[in-house]
Every structure is written in structure tokens, then in C-alpha cells.
């Protein structure tokens, strides 16, 4: 029997095969140097469109998600 191990190249190809994250991962690894700027601009545009459609809840949701994540990050930093 052989064991299946996910070494970094195999994991990299697995991520690149995912429908939504694959093209993004490929562009970040091999694409244009300005791609991260376009990715941030697209995310901010989607957030602005969500604010126009759903109003204040769409504006507040990222802060509500970020608060527990920051708490976990602070705990991880404190633990070393």
C-alpha cells in the first residue's frame, strides 16, 4: 500500500484546481505584479455594491467578522 502525502507542490495544484480560488492563486503566483491591486479594488467594489443593495448591515458585517478574528490573533500572538 502507498500513502498519500500532500507535499507543497501537490497542495499547490490542489488549490489551483478549485473553481473560485484556483484562478486567483494562479494569477498571484504567475501573473502580473499589479494583480493584488486589482483584487483589492474588486473586493472593495463588491463591498460597495453590497452596501448599496443591503445598506448598513453590509457595511457593518466585515467589522463583526473581524472582531473575533482579531481576538483569536491576539491570543495566538500572546501564546507565542
Backbone as a chain_set.jsonl record, in Angstrom:
{"seq": "XXXXXXXXXXXXXXXXXXXXXXXXXXXXXXXXXXXXXXXXXXXXXXXXXXXXXXXXXXXXXXXXXXXXXXXXXXXXXXXX", "coords": {"N": [[0.827, -1.18, 0.0], [0.404, 2.251, -0.627], [0.998, 5.448, 0.757], [-0.745, 8.507, 0.772], [0.578, 11.575, 0.542], [0.417, 15.021, 1.07], [2.464, 16.957, -0.275], [4.075, 20.205, -0.616], [4.047, 20.975, -3.513], [1.92, 19.337, -4.444], [-0.204, 20.232, -2.886], [-0.316, 22.806, -3.813], [-1.173, 22.441, -6.455], [-3.643, 21.39, -5.901], [-5.013, 23.521, -4.723], [-5.035, 25.224, -6.895], [-6.821, 23.983, -8.55], [-9.345, 24.455, -7.617], [-12.57, 25.914, -8.176], [-13.134, 28.753, -7.717], [-10.996, 29.845, -6.241], [-8.77, 28.928, -7.561], [-8.049, 30.27, -10.127], [-7.363, 32.75, -8.999], [-5.23, 32.082, -7.296], [-3.397, 31.148, -9.204], [-2.929, 33.498, -10.692], [-1.793, 35.125, -8.721], [0.573, 33.758, -8.253], [1.849, 33.496, -10.772], [1.144, 35.6, -12.38], [0.564, 39.034, -13.392], [2.242, 41.785, -11.802], [0.616, 43.742, -10.795], [-1.722, 42.553, -10.055], [-2.573, 41.978, -7.305], [-3.414, 44.54, -6.522], [-5.599, 44.962, -8.24], [-7.226, 42.924, -7.308], [-7.808, 43.764, -4.678], [-9.136, 46.141, -5.318], [-11.372, 45.088, -6.654], [-12.568, 43.651, -4.553], [-13.232, 45.75, -2.789], [-15.025, 47.109, -4.434], [-17.075, 45.194, -4.67], [-17.885, 45.168, -2.0], [-18.816, 47.785, -1.757], [-20.97, 47.669, -3.566], [-22.55, 45.792, -2.23], [-23.183, 47.328, 0.006], [-24.752, 49.284, -1.209], [-26.921, 47.753, -2.001], [-27.873, 46.298, 0.33], [-27.543, 48.036, 2.417], [-26.811, 49.426, 5.655], [-26.297, 47.001, 7.224], [-24.579, 45.495, 5.515], [-22.384, 47.097, 5.515], [-21.488, 46.964, 8.127], [-21.009, 44.278, 8.64], [-18.327, 43.226, 7.876], [-16.79, 44.29, 10.009], [-17.95, 43.029, 12.198], [-17.228, 40.425, 11.68], [-14.481, 40.648, 11.738], [-13.839, 41.249, 14.383], [-13.929, 38.89, 16.206], [-11.908, 37.466, 14.881], [-9.652, 39.078, 15.242], [-9.422, 38.87, 17.997], [-8.76, 36.152, 18.28], [-6.344, 36.222, 16.899], [-4.839, 37.892, 18.599], [-4.731, 36.236, 20.868], [-3.268, 34.094, 19.809], [-0.85, 35.391, 19.249], [-0.085, 36.078, 21.818], [0.293, 33.596, 23.028], [2.501, 32.736, 21.717]], "CA": [[0.0, 0.0, 0.0], [1.122, 3.522, -0.612], [0.307, 6.504, 1.49], [-0.891, 9.748, 0.029], [1.024, 12.73, 1.322], [0.251, 16.272, 0.345], [3.628, 17.818, -0.199], [3.707, 21.541, -1.09], [3.592, 21.075, -4.902], [0.606, 18.716, -4.617], [-1.177, 21.146, -2.302], [-0.409, 23.956, -4.695], [-2.012, 22.088, -7.587], [-4.993, 21.197, -5.391], [-5.622, 24.85, -4.582], [-5.225, 25.797, -8.227], [-7.922, 23.299, -9.231], [-10.624, 24.905, -7.086], [-13.209, 26.784, -9.164], [-13.048, 30.2, -7.494], [-9.684, 30.222, -5.734], [-7.717, 28.491, -8.48], [-7.531, 31.346, -10.975], [-6.75, 33.786, -8.171], [-3.928, 31.569, -6.869], [-2.505, 31.126, -10.365], [-2.538, 34.863, -11.027], [-0.88, 35.624, -7.694], [1.865, 33.082, -8.376], [2.494, 33.606, -12.079], [0.586, 36.677, -13.178], [1.046, 40.405, -13.391], [2.563, 42.306, -10.468], [-0.477, 44.625, -10.363], [-2.922, 41.767, -9.761], [-3.115, 42.197, -5.949], [-4.125, 45.822, -6.512], [-6.894, 44.731, -8.888], [-8.004, 42.066, -6.418], [-8.305, 44.627, -3.601], [-10.121, 47.046, -5.913], [-12.593, 44.317, -6.914], [-13.205, 43.358, -3.264], [-13.846, 46.987, -2.31], [-16.18, 47.377, -5.282], [-18.141, 44.281, -4.243], [-18.356, 45.646, -0.701], [-19.619, 48.982, -2.038], [-22.24, 47.234, -4.168], [-23.344, 45.19, -1.162], [-23.7, 48.427, 0.813], [-25.835, 49.929, -1.957], [-28.08, 46.857, -2.07], [-28.414, 45.9, 1.627], [-27.442, 49.138, 3.363], [-25.911, 49.427, 6.801], [-25.791, 45.678, 7.63], [-23.452, 45.093, 4.67], [-21.24, 47.912, 5.895], [-21.053, 46.588, 9.468], [-20.653, 42.852, 8.696], [-16.88, 42.95, 7.968], [-16.295, 44.598, 11.362], [-18.422, 41.982, 13.098], [-16.425, 39.227, 11.408], [-13.086, 40.912, 12.077], [-13.629, 41.332, 15.836], [-13.449, 37.613, 16.76], [-10.641, 37.087, 14.259], [-8.599, 39.825, 15.916], [-9.278, 38.281, 19.322], [-8.004, 34.911, 18.089], [-4.986, 36.611, 16.535], [-4.159, 38.353, 19.808], [-4.453, 35.074, 21.708], [-2.164, 33.359, 19.189], [0.376, 36.149, 19.444], [0.273, 36.019, 23.221], [0.771, 32.238, 23.338], [3.835, 32.573, 21.126]], "C": [[0.872, 1.243, 0.0], [0.303, 4.541, 0.158], [0.301, 7.761, 0.641], [-0.466, 10.895, 0.933], [0.88, 13.967, 0.452], [1.472, 17.147, 0.564], [3.264, 19.182, -0.799], [3.333, 21.637, -2.564], [2.215, 20.448, -5.123], [-0.486, 19.599, -4.027], [-1.393, 22.352, -3.211], [-1.308, 23.637, -5.893], [-3.451, 21.854, -7.144], [-5.71, 22.535, -5.254], [-5.912, 25.443, -5.952], [-6.356, 25.127, -8.999], [-9.296, 23.731, -8.737], [-11.245, 25.942, -8.015], [-13.014, 28.28, -8.931], [-11.647, 30.632, -7.072], [-8.548, 29.86, -6.68], [-7.175, 29.579, -9.382], [-6.851, 32.466, -10.189], [-5.355, 33.335, -7.734], [-2.936, 31.541, -8.024], [-2.018, 32.522, -10.725], [-1.577, 35.442, -9.995], [0.505, 35.018, -7.845], [2.58, 33.424, -9.677], [2.115, 34.855, -12.856], [1.295, 38.007, -13.017], [1.297, 40.888, -11.96], [1.463, 43.216, -9.927], [-1.729, 43.869, -9.961], [-3.438, 41.938, -8.338], [-3.873, 43.514, -5.823], [-5.51, 45.671, -7.138], [-7.806, 43.884, -8.009], [-8.597, 42.873, -5.262], [-9.362, 45.58, -4.13], [-11.438, 46.318, -6.186], [-13.323, 44.001, -5.618], [-13.887, 44.598, -2.697], [-15.072, 47.366, -3.14], [-17.349, 46.471, -4.922], [-18.73, 44.698, -2.902], [-19.212, 46.892, -0.867], [-20.963, 48.629, -2.658], [-23.144, 46.579, -3.134], [-23.932, 46.262, -0.262], [-24.857, 49.124, 0.108], [-27.092, 49.065, -1.97], [-28.699, 46.646, -0.693], [-28.273, 46.973, 2.698], [-26.45, 48.906, 4.48], [-25.451, 48.038, 7.258], [-24.596, 45.201, 6.796], [-22.203, 45.895, 5.006], [-20.64, 47.45, 7.215], [-20.552, 45.143, 9.523], [-19.151, 42.579, 8.705], [-16.295, 43.26, 9.346], [-16.737, 43.534, 12.355], [-17.653, 40.681, 12.897], [-14.991, 39.438, 11.876], [-12.834, 40.913, 13.579], [-13.204, 39.987, 16.445], [-12.127, 37.153, 16.149], [-9.468, 37.815, 14.911], [-8.359, 39.292, 17.33], [-8.461, 36.987, 19.248], [-6.555, 35.23, 17.734], [-4.202, 37.094, 17.749], [-3.828, 37.202, 20.756], [-3.291, 34.269, 21.136], [-0.834, 34.08, 19.355], [0.851, 36.038, 20.885], [0.846, 34.655, 23.605], [2.144, 31.964, 22.734], [3.801, 31.674, 20.013]], "O": [[1.959, 1.253, 0.577], [-0.926, 4.486, 0.194], [1.238, 8.029, -0.111], [-1.086, 11.147, 1.966], [1.183, 13.953, -0.741], [1.506, 17.973, 1.477], [2.22, 19.294, -1.44], [2.365, 22.331, -2.874], [1.423, 20.97, -5.907], [-1.572, 19.707, -4.596], [-2.51, 22.849, -3.355], [-2.115, 24.472, -6.301], [-4.382, 22.089, -7.914], [-6.876, 22.663, -5.626], [-6.937, 26.098, -6.139], [-6.804, 25.664, -10.012], [-10.306, 23.412, -9.363], [-10.528, 26.766, -8.584], [-12.748, 29.009, -9.887], [-11.166, 31.679, -7.506], [-7.467, 30.443, -6.594], [-5.965, 29.804, -9.413], [-5.88, 33.06, -10.658], [-4.404, 34.115, -7.793], [-1.764, 31.874, -7.845], [-0.841, 32.715, -11.028], [-0.648, 36.167, -10.35], [1.506, 35.688, -7.593], [3.796, 33.62, -9.68], [2.713, 35.137, -13.894], [2.441, 38.091, -12.576], [0.634, 40.443, -11.023], [1.389, 43.437, -8.718], [-2.713, 44.491, -9.56], [-4.651, 42.037, -8.158], [-4.864, 43.593, -5.097], [-6.488, 46.204, -6.613], [-9.017, 44.102, -7.971], [-9.761, 42.684, -4.908], [-10.376, 45.808, -3.471], [-12.51, 46.883, -5.969], [-14.551, 44.067, -5.567], [-15.001, 44.51, -2.181], [-16.049, 47.888, -2.602], [-18.492, 46.926, -4.874], [-19.939, 44.593, -2.692], [-20.228, 47.039, -0.188], [-21.983, 49.225, -2.313], [-24.359, 46.78, -3.149], [-25.068, 46.125, 0.192], [-25.833, 49.513, 0.75], [-28.206, 49.589, -1.951], [-29.912, 46.792, -0.538], [-28.831, 46.829, 3.785], [-25.403, 48.285, 4.296], [-24.294, 47.902, 7.653], [-23.692, 44.564, 7.335], [-21.086, 45.42, 4.802], [-19.427, 47.53, 7.41], [-19.736, 44.819, 10.386], [-18.717, 41.745, 9.499], [-15.393, 42.558, 9.802], [-15.98, 43.176, 13.257], [-17.454, 39.922, 13.846], [-14.354, 38.503, 12.361], [-11.723, 40.608, 14.012], [-12.194, 39.947, 17.148], [-11.318, 36.52, 16.826], [-8.405, 37.226, 15.109], [-7.222, 39.267, 17.802], [-7.572, 36.763, 20.07], [-5.638, 34.57, 18.224], [-3.033, 36.746, 17.913], [-2.765, 37.194, 21.377], [-2.426, 33.811, 21.881], [0.195, 33.443, 19.577], [2.049, 35.919, 21.143], [1.773, 34.569, 24.41], [2.863, 31.071, 23.183], [4.834, 31.418, 19.394]]}, "num_chains": 1, "name": "protein.A"}
